[in-house]
Amino acid sequence: MNPAASVIAFTSLSGLGFGLLFWLGLGFPPVTGWVAFVFFALAYLLAVGGLLASTFHLGHPERALKAFTQWKTSWLSREAWSSVATLFVMAAFGAGLVFAGIAVAPVGWLGAVLSLLTVFTTSMIYSQLRTVPRWHQPLTPVLFLSLSLSGGALLAGMTSVAPWLLVLAGVIQCLHWWRGDQALASSGTTLATATGLGSIGKVRSFEPPHTGGNYLTREMIYVIGRKHARKLRVIALLLMVVLPAVLLVLPFSHALAALAVISHLTGVITSRWLFFAEAEHVVGLYYGKRT
């Protein structure tokens, strides 16, 4: 199992947390007092937990604060700023609900917009990478946003809206997989184009450039069997979309709602693991791991 993908898979939880904050900012569900505290605590646990997971995956976590200095050019820096802004704004909004039973609507609306902005900036960290054709497509931000909104609606207990959003997210996920499977071949990137030697004949690797592993082979190159990928896709879709949607249309009970949430969380983590494990970074051509 790819250790990098396994760690980063848990960053998907931040999207669910910010999705829940989005709906809370719009006033759904309309809660106050200790009930509001529980919803906000869950949202912050997911959002901050996912962000910490991505921070600890950095080569030098102690330098994480430097990410805030590159906001003009770096989507990672923009994610850092937007996430902090969201957490502060929603903390103020949540404090009003919890301690005073007052919903300052404009503050909540601002927090909702910032929540979606944070998810968008996260998606652009991956979507901007031309070196990973599977990610470099317009559907990547759409996928991140759809999963955040549907998961947030599920966590907010919006049983009338969440099933439809889950189905929509499932359709987008399938489209992302379909386009992603063709992305590397469609990019036209080959060993011949990478070396510039295609004009003189067929180019192939004579021998591996390294006798052992290195950072690139650990973090950027992972080959997952097509048969295993298909199985994991089916599992992810069933847990992430189908089972929660079915449970939500049944007569409501807290046990079924909890099962729907657990199923969705497990499916999203599986889907995100595949997102990284199937990345197909073009550097794999150099190491003879792509055809």
WOLINFEN-V406855 format. One record per run of one state. SS is the DSSP state (H for helix, E for strand, C for the rest). FROM is the first residue (numbers start at 1). TO is the last residue. Records with the same first field share a line. If there is no record, write none. Layout:
SS: FROM-TO + FROM-TO
This chain:
C: 1-2 + 26-32 + 57-60 + 70-74 + 101-104 + 128-138 + 156-161 + 188-190 + 196-197 + 201-214 + 220-225 + 250-253 + 278-282 + 287-291
H: 3-25 + 33-56 + 61-69 + 75-100 + 105-127 + 139-155 + 162-187 + 191-195 + 198-200 + 215-219 + 226-249 + 254-277 + 283-286
